[in-house]
Each structure stands twice: as C-alpha cells, then as structure tokens.
C-alpha cells in the first residue's frame, strides 16, 4: 500500500516561488537579460509562475519558454517510448542571455544534464542557472541547483510528486513511500 505525506501546500509553494523570483532578480541585478526555460512538464508551469512574479515585482516581462530534453536523455535505450514535448524558445533566443532552467524536482541530475545538452544546440547563453522547486538529493552527476525552493532529504524508496493546478487541479508536493508490502 502506498502512503503519501503532504510536504508543501499551495500557500507554501507560492511563498517558495516568490522567494526564488526575488533571488533571481537579486543575483541578476534586475530582470534584464533573463530568460526562463521550463523543463516539461511541470517546470514550464513553474517558469511561467516565476515570470509572473518577476513582472509584479519589476514591472518587466521576462521571456519564458520550454526546452524538451527527451532526445538528449541518456536512458532512451532503457525507456525508448517517450512522448516528445514542445521546445519553445523566446523570439530573441538565448544567445547572450542568462538562461534559468526551471524544473520541479532535482534528483539524479540526468534531466538537467540533458537540458544543458539541448540548450547548447539552441545557442550560447552568457550564463545558465538552475531553479528547482524541490531538491531531493541522490545526485548521480555533479549538478547543483542555484535556487532551491525546498531541500527534502529522501530515501531511494521514496518518490517526490509535485502537483500543480495547471496540470493536476491543485498545488501540492507529496512524498510517497512504498510502505509495508506484506
């Protein structure tokens, strides 16, 4: 039987995203030159939310896009059937910009590595940063997020599930445990 515990609810997710937006602005010294690229699926919704918060704070629209990493993954031979997502790069592109890759959960680092490979095919950013809602540890690659909403040390037997209103009808971060399998 699978058990799930709620770790973050909608108000907490909102506060976390507001903090990350402020961190992005502080580190970049404003919104100029920022481009947010969400990693599908939930990273895209989070990137749009961050852009909306930045617009509220700075009065500036930050370009938002999506970067599909499917064909750059190193596990395609193990899981060959994957749905291709849409890559949507803002009109101005990424050359010379500070690109912030946005994802929901950072785990092994392999998705981020794939995103970096995909990004290198799209242009040459001035800098690349990583913002994640949840960092659950267990890295397999030397990748670290620059902006983290919540660090959640987990066991490998647990799963972190992010639910967002845009996809799931509600905002919530859950940790699921396989529990007793008797």
MARFIGU-770491 format. One record per residue (C-alpha): residue number from 1; residue in one letter; chain; x, y, z. Coordinates in Angstrom, 2 decimals. Each point is the difference from the previous one (the first is absolute). Layout:
REM MARFIGU-770491
PALUM    nr   rest   kette         u         v         w
PALUM   NUM      A       A         X         Y         Z
...
***
This chain:
REM MARFIGU-770491
PALUM    nr   rest   kette         u         v         w
PALUM     1      X       A      0.00      0.00      0.00
PALUM     2      X       A      1.38      3.40     -0.97
PALUM     3      X       A     -0.03      2.73      2.61
PALUM     4      X       A      0.38      3.67     -0.81
PALUM     5      X       A      0.86      2.94      2.24
PALUM     6      X       A     -0.60      3.60     -0.99
PALUM     7      X       A      3.18      2.05      0.31
PALUM     8      X       A     -1.09      3.24     -1.64
PALUM     9      X       A     -3.45      1.40     -0.62
PALUM    10      X       A     -1.09      2.81     -2.34
PALUM    11      X       A      0.85      2.95      2.30
PALUM    12      X       A      3.47     -1.39      0.73
PALUM    13      X       A      0.67     -0.65     -3.69
PALUM    14      X       A     -1.02      3.58     -0.73
PALUM    15      X       A      2.39      1.35      2.64
PALUM    16      X       A      2.84     -2.20     -1.27
PALUM    17      X       A     -0.48      1.21     -3.57
PALUM    18      X       A     -0.11      3.62      1.17
PALUM    19      X       A      3.31     -0.51      1.84
PALUM    20      X       A      1.60     -1.63     -3.05
PALUM    21      X       A     -1.19      2.87     -2.23
PALUM    22      X       A      1.58      2.52      2.39
PALUM    23      X       A      3.24     -2.03      0.11
PALUM    24      X       A      0.11     -0.03     -3.81
PALUM    25      X       A     -0.46      3.76     -0.15
PALUM    26      X       A      2.59      0.63      2.70
PALUM    27      X       A      2.63     -2.23     -1.55
PALUM    28      X       A     -0.63      1.41     -3.50
PALUM    29      X       A     -0.26      3.60      1.30
PALUM    30      X       A     -3.44      0.33     -1.56
PALUM    31      X       A     -1.94     -1.73     -2.74
PALUM    32      X       A      2.01      1.19     -2.99
PALUM    33      X       A      1.48     -2.83     -2.04
PALUM    34      X       A     -1.86     -2.77      1.84
PALUM    35      X       A     -1.68     -2.82     -1.92
PALUM    36      X       A     -1.92     -2.72      1.85
PALUM    37      X       A     -0.16     -3.42     -1.64
PALUM    38      X       A     -2.22     -2.56      1.66
PALUM    39      X       A      0.72     -3.70     -0.31
PALUM    40      X       A     -3.29     -1.75     -0.87
PALUM    41      X       A     -2.34     -0.68      1.43
PALUM    42      X       A     -0.30      1.78      3.32
PALUM    43      X       A      3.17      2.06     -0.42
PALUM    44      X       A     -1.76      1.98     -2.74
PALUM    45      X       A     -2.88      0.94      2.31
PALUM    46      X       A      2.48      0.96      2.72
PALUM    47      X       A      1.97      2.16     -2.46
PALUM    48      X       A     -3.20      1.86     -0.94
PALUM    49      X       A     -0.81      0.55      3.67
PALUM    50      X       A      3.50      1.34      0.67
PALUM    51      X       A     -0.30      2.35     -2.99
PALUM    52      X       A     -3.35      1.28      1.30
PALUM    53      X       A      1.53      0.70      3.42
PALUM    54      X       A      2.97      1.77     -1.59
PALUM    55      X       A     -2.40      2.10     -2.06
PALUM    56      X       A     -1.88      0.97      3.18
PALUM    57      X       A      3.22      0.96      1.79
PALUM    58      X       A      1.96      1.63     -2.84
PALUM    59      X       A     -2.70      1.00     -2.43
PALUM    60      X       A      1.98     -1.82     -2.69
PALUM    61      X       A     -1.08     -2.98     -2.07
PALUM    62      X       A      2.66     -2.72      0.03
PALUM    63      X       A     -0.03     -2.28     -3.05
PALUM    64      X       A     -1.19     -3.51      0.82
PALUM    65      X       A      0.37     -3.14     -2.06
PALUM    66      X       A      0.21     -3.77      0.23
PALUM    67      X       A      2.86     -2.33     -0.79
PALUM    68      X       A     -0.77     -3.63     -0.78
PALUM    69      X       A      2.80     -2.31      1.10
PALUM    70      X       A     -1.46     -3.29     -1.23
PALUM    71      X       A      2.44     -0.65     -2.84
PALUM    72      X       A      2.97      1.06      2.18
PALUM    73      X       A     -0.70     -2.46      2.80
PALUM    74      X       A      2.56     -2.72      0.66
PALUM    75      X       A     -2.66     -2.57      0.91
PALUM    76      X       A     -1.82     -0.23     -3.34
PALUM    77      X       A      1.25     -3.54     -0.58
PALUM    78      X       A     -1.56     -1.03      3.34
PALUM    79      X       A     -3.24      1.94     -0.53
PALUM    80      X       A     -0.24      0.49     -3.77
PALUM    81      X       A     -3.66      1.04     -0.11
PALUM    82      X       A     -0.29      3.59      1.20
PALUM    83      X       A     -2.37      2.72     -1.04
PALUM    84      X       A      1.81      2.87     -1.66
PALUM    85      X       A     -0.81      3.32      1.61
PALUM    86      X       A      0.10      3.39     -1.63
PALUM    87      X       A      3.14      2.12     -0.02
PALUM    88      X       A     -1.01      3.64     -0.06
PALUM    89      X       A      2.84      2.51      0.00
PALUM    90      X       A     -0.85      3.70      0.42
PALUM    91      X       A      0.29      2.09     -3.17
PALUM    92      X       A      3.23      1.70      1.08
PALUM    93      X       A      1.64     -3.40      0.52
PALUM    94      X       A      2.50     -0.87      2.70
PALUM    95      X       A      3.26      1.41     -1.38
PALUM    96      X       A      1.58      2.32      2.55
PALUM    97      X       A     -2.85     -0.46      2.48
PALUM    98      X       A      0.05     -1.31      3.53
PALUM    99      X       A     -2.10     -3.13     -0.41
PALUM   100      X       A     -1.68     -1.43      3.06
PALUM   101      X       A     -1.01     -3.63     -0.42
PALUM   102      X       A     -3.07     -0.67      2.14
PALUM   103      X       A     -1.09     -3.45      1.17
PALUM   104      X       A     -2.22     -1.44      2.69
PALUM   105      X       A      2.28     -2.62      1.59
PALUM   106      X       A      3.78     -0.38     -0.09
PALUM   107      X       A      0.96     -3.61      0.62
PALUM   108      X       A      2.83     -1.75     -1.85
PALUM   109      X       A      0.94      3.00     -2.15
PALUM   110      X       A     -0.47     -1.88     -3.26
PALUM   111      X       A     -2.95      2.10     -1.19
PALUM   112      X       A      1.98      3.17      0.59
PALUM   113      X       A      2.99     -1.44     -1.88
PALUM   114      X       A     -2.32     -0.75     -2.90
PALUM   115      X       A     -1.38      3.56      0.18
PALUM   116      X       A      3.52      1.42     -0.16
PALUM   117      X       A      0.71     -2.11     -3.09
PALUM   118      X       A     -3.26      1.14     -1.63
PALUM   119      X       A      0.76      3.62      0.87
PALUM   120      X       A      3.43     -0.19     -1.63
PALUM   121      X       A     -1.75     -0.86     -3.28
PALUM   122      X       A     -2.17      3.12      0.29
PALUM   123      X       A      2.64      2.65      0.54
PALUM   124      X       A      2.65      1.35      2.32
PALUM   125      X       A     -1.36      1.56      3.18
PALUM   126      X       A      2.16      2.35      2.05
PALUM   127      X       A     -0.77     -2.11      3.08
PALUM   128      X       A     -2.24     -2.91      0.95
PALUM   129      X       A     -1.59     -0.39      3.41
PALUM   130      X       A     -2.30     -2.60      1.47
PALUM   131      X       A     -3.12      0.62      2.09
PALUM   132      X       A     -1.94     -2.92      1.47
PALUM   133      X       A     -3.02     -0.22      2.25
PALUM   134      X       A      1.36     -3.08      1.83
PALUM   135      X       A      3.51     -1.42      0.35
PALUM   136      X       A     -0.28     -3.54      1.31
PALUM   137      X       A      3.69     -0.96     -0.14
PALUM   138      X       A      1.46     -3.23     -1.41
PALUM   139      X       A      2.03      1.66     -2.75
PALUM   140      X       A      1.67     -2.26     -2.54
PALUM   141      X       A      1.63      2.91     -1.82
PALUM   142      X       A      1.82      3.07      1.36
PALUM   143      X       A     -2.97      2.35     -0.41
PALUM   144      X       A     -1.26      2.47      2.59
PALUM   145      X       A     -2.96      2.36     -0.08
PALUM   146      X       A      0.67      3.72      0.40
PALUM   147      X       A     -3.50      0.65      1.36
PALUM   148      X       A     -1.83     -2.63      2.06
PALUM   149      X       A     -3.50      0.31      1.37
PALUM   150      X       A      0.28     -2.84      2.49
PALUM   151      X       A      2.71     -2.54      0.79
PALUM   152      X       A     -1.65     -3.33      0.77
PALUM   153      X       A      2.38     -2.75      1.01
PALUM   154      X       A     -1.62     -3.21     -1.16
PALUM   155      X       A      0.75     -3.67     -0.16
PALUM   156      X       A      0.22     -1.73     -3.35
PALUM   157      X       A     -3.17     -1.90      0.93
PALUM   158      X       A     -1.95      3.25      0.10
PALUM   159      X       A     -1.39      2.03     -2.88
PALUM   160      X       A     -0.61      3.74     -0.07
PALUM   161      X       A     -3.08      1.00     -1.96
PALUM   162      X       A     -0.75      3.59     -0.93
PALUM   163      X       A     -3.59      0.87     -0.81
PALUM   164      X       A     -0.71      3.35     -1.65
PALUM   165      X       A     -3.38      1.57     -0.68
PALUM   166      X       A      0.83      0.40     -3.70
PALUM   167      X       A      0.29     -3.79     -0.39
PALUM   168      X       A     -1.52     -1.61      3.05
PALUM   169      X       A     -2.67      2.39      1.22
PALUM   170      X       A      1.82      0.83      3.25
PALUM   171      X       A      3.41      1.02      1.36
PALUM   172      X       A      1.68     -2.49      2.27
PALUM   173      X       A      3.32     -1.76      0.53
PALUM   174      X       A     -0.31     -3.55      1.25
PALUM   175      X       A      2.50     -2.58      1.09
PALUM   176      X       A     -1.15     -3.53     -0.65
PALUM   177      X       A      1.33     -3.03      1.80
PALUM   178      X       A     -0.41     -3.57     -1.18
PALUM   179      X       A     -0.77     -0.90      3.63
PALUM   180      X       A     -0.56     -3.53      1.20
PALUM   181      X       A     -0.32     -2.46     -2.86
PALUM   182      X       A     -1.14     -2.93      2.17
***
